């Protein structure tokens, strides 16, 4: 995801659909030292208000087959036609 000059990003449709986020919906950001989580306002449970607690709760549940985070994101996104590949 790229951030625009105005500091905006587009929430992917899959996430908007899953969280039932529509134009005019209120969302919030839960900030921790290691990242941030987008939540639909009013839908955040106590377990997810603390991003670090959530991260600990899912630690070890996802296997990237030894890929680093950057390698995994590149694999997930697939080829990018808008980048100049040398």
Secondary structure, 3 states (H helix, E strand, C coil): CCCCCCCCCCCCHHHHHHHCCCCCCCEEEEEECCEEEEEECCCCCHHHHCHHHHHHHHCCCCCCCCCCHHHHHHHHHCCCCCCCCC
